[in-house]
Amino acid sequence: MSVSANFYLAQVESCAKSARDAKLDNERDRYLRSQDAWQALADKEIRVRAARAERDAEKMVQDDPVPLDQ
C-alpha cells in the first residue's frame, strides 16, 4: 500500500500546529522532530514519484519511437 505525499504533508502541518500550541519545551521539540521526519518522508515520496514518472515516460518513448521522417 502506498501512502501519498499529501498524507505526509498533512502530518507536517499537524505537527507544526502542535508545536506552536505546545506549552513545554520538550513537547515542542518532540513535535518539531516529528515535523522534520514527516517532511523527509514527504520529500522522498515526491522524489520517488517524479523519478517513476520520468522512467515511465522514457520507457514509453523507447517502446514506441516516433520515426524522424514524419
C-alpha positions in Angstrom: 0.0 0.0 0.0 1.4 3.4 -1.0 0.9 6.4 1.2 0.5 9.7 -0.6 2.7 12.7 -0.1 -0.5 14.6 0.8 -0.9 12.4 3.9 2.7 13.1 4.9 2.3 16.9 4.3 -0.9 16.8 6.4 1.1 15.3 9.2 3.8 18.0 8.8 1.1 20.7 9.2 -0.4 18.8 12.2 3.0 18.6 13.9 3.7 22.3 13.2 0.4 23.3 14.8 1.0 21.1 17.8 4.5 22.6 18.2 3.1 26.1 18.1 0.5 25.2 20.7 2.9 23.3 23.0 3.4 24.7 26.5 6.5 22.7 27.3 9.9 23.0 25.6 10.4 19.2 25.4 6.9 18.7 24.0 7.6 21.4 21.3 10.9 19.8 20.5 9.2 16.4 20.0 6.7 17.9 17.6 9.4 19.7 15.7 11.4 16.5 15.3 8.3 14.7 14.2 7.6 17.5 11.7 11.1 17.1 10.3 10.6 13.3 10.0 7.2 13.7 8.2 8.7 16.3 5.9 11.6 13.9 5.0 9.0 11.2 4.1 7.0 13.6 2.0 10.1 14.8 0.2 11.2 11.2 -0.5 7.7 10.3 -1.8 7.7 13.3 -4.1 11.1 12.4 -5.5 10.2 8.7 -6.0 7.0 9.6 -7.8 8.8 12.1 -10.0 11.6 9.5 -10.8 8.9 6.9 -11.6 7.1 9.2 -13.9 10.3 10.1 -15.7 11.2 6.4 -16.1 7.7 5.6 -17.4 7.9 8.4 -19.9 11.4 7.2 -21.1 10.1 3.7 -21.4 7.1 4.8 -23.5 9.5 6.6 -25.9 11.7 3.5 -26.1 8.8 1.2 -26.7 7.1 3.4 -29.3 9.7 5.6 -31.1 8.4 8.2 -33.5 10.0 8.0 -36.9 12.2 11.0 -37.7 11.0 11.3 -41.3 7.3 12.0 -40.4 
